[in-house]
Amino acid sequence: MLAALLAWKTASRWAEVAALAASQFLLISPAEIIVDWMQTPKGRRADPFKASRFTVVKGPLTAEIATLLQSLIPFNNLTTISTTKLDELWGRSNLMRGYTAHSVKRGAMTRIFQLMGRGVPIPPHLVERLAKHKEQGGPGALSGVTVRYGADPVAMARALETGKVTIHL
């Protein structure tokens, strides 16, 4: 449960969250959790000065996640459930059938795009950073790598904000 909540709040792949060790949580409080992704599978290959190395978790569920994390410390890995095992477990569940370990990140990113499409002012460069993708094309741009995570094409189209231009044509 804890790993799934953290995967959702950080828009992360299951393997990234499963590999987290206690030392990668730089701060754990009911109001804020700071994660250092450098020691995760993809993080080890990343630039150590990349902005997406760190994620600050705030808002709904943060206090619950912090309590669960503090009850587990010390730990070497957040969960022992592998990506393959999670996919297998979810495949047998009526509630999660059709989802995969990678669906958590896709679902979180789709939710972000839906919020952006409704006018919630979420800067695109922060979406790139949360997704742990290389920021390309400047502060207002979303990379193709990030856009492909949007499962809702209408929300994605609105999030890309081309309507702000076409309204003047």
N, C-alpha and C positions, 0 to 999 in steps of 0.2 A: 504493500500500500504506500509506504513512504517513498520508495523509488518511483512509483507511478506518479505520485503527486509532484515530486521534484522534477520529473521528466516533463510534465505538463507546464509547470510554472517557468521552466527554463527553456522550453521548446527544444528539447534535446533528444538525441537518439538514445535508445535503451542502453546500448553498450557504453555510451559516455557516462550515464548515470550509474550503471551497475559497477563501473570501475572506480567510482569516487571513493577516496579514503578520507578518514577523519581530518587528516592534515590539510586537505584541500578546502576545508570550510574555514575561511579566514575570520569570519564573524558569524556567530549564531545568537540571535536575540529574537524575542517575539515580534519585533517590528521589522527586522531586516536580517537576511542571510546573505553572506558574500561567498561565492564559489570561485575557486581558481581551477580552470579546466586544463592547465598545462600538463598534468600527468595522465590524462585520459588517452585512449588509443590514438585518436586523431591529433590531440594536443601535443603529443610528443614530437610530431613531425612539423608542428607549426612554429611560426616566428614567435619567440618568447616575448616580443614587444607588441604583438598584435592586440588591438583593442578588445577583441571578442574573447580574450583569455579570461576575463572576469565577468561574472554575472551577479547583479544585486537582485535578490528576490524580496519583493514587498507586496503588500496588499492582502487580499483574501487568502486564507489558508497558511499564511506565513507563520503565525503563532503555533498552529498545529504541527507544521513541518519542523519548526525549531524544537518543540517539545519532544517529538519522536527522535530527532537527531541527537539531542542531548541525552536521551535515555539509552542510546546505542554506543556512545563514545566510551572507550576507544573501539574502532573497527577498521579493518583493512579494506574491505569492499562493502559498499552500501547494500548489495544483495548478491546472493549466489545464483540467482536465476539468470541463465544465459538468454540471449536474444532468441535462439532456437527453442529453448524450453518455454519461454514466454509465448512465442507464436503457437507452440503446441498446446499450452494451457488455454490460451484464448480461443483456439480453434475448437476446443471441446466445450466451451462455455456458450450458452445461448445468448447471454448479454454481450459478449465480446466477439462473437463469430463475425468474420469478415474483416477484423482488425488485425494488424501485425504490430510488432514492436516499433516499427518505423511510423506507424499511424499516429502515435502520440505526438511526435514532432509535427506531422502534417496537420493534425487536428488543431494544435495550438497555433500554428502559423495561419491556418484558415480562419480561426477566430480573430486573430490580430487583423487580418485583411478585412474581415467583416466590420470590425470596429472602425478601421480607417475609412471604409466605404460609407459608413454612417456619419462621417465627419469628426470622429474622435481624432484630435491632433496628435498622431503618433509619427514622429519623424522617421522617414524611410531608412536613414543611416542607422538608427537604433534597432530597426527590425532586422537589418543585415547583421548587426552585431549580436543580437539575441540568437539569431539562427546560427551564429558562429561561421558566417560566410565572409569571404573577402569583400570589402566595401569597394565597389567599382562605380565609376561614372559620376562621382560628386555627391554632395549632401542630399539631394532630392531624388536620387536614383535607386531603383531596386534592381539587383542583378537577375539574370535569367535563372541562376541557381536558386535564388530565393523565390522568384515568381512561380517556379514549378511546384512549390509546396502548397500553393493555393488550390484547394479542391473545389472552391466555389467560384466559377468564372465571372459571375455577376459582381460579387464582392471584390474580386481582383481587379476587374475593369474600373470599378468605382475608386478603389484604393490607388490606382495609377493616376487618377485625377485629370484625365484628358478632357473631361467635361468643363474644367476651368478655362480651357482654351476654346473649345468648340462653341461655347456659349456666345462668344464674340464674333463668330463667323456668320 
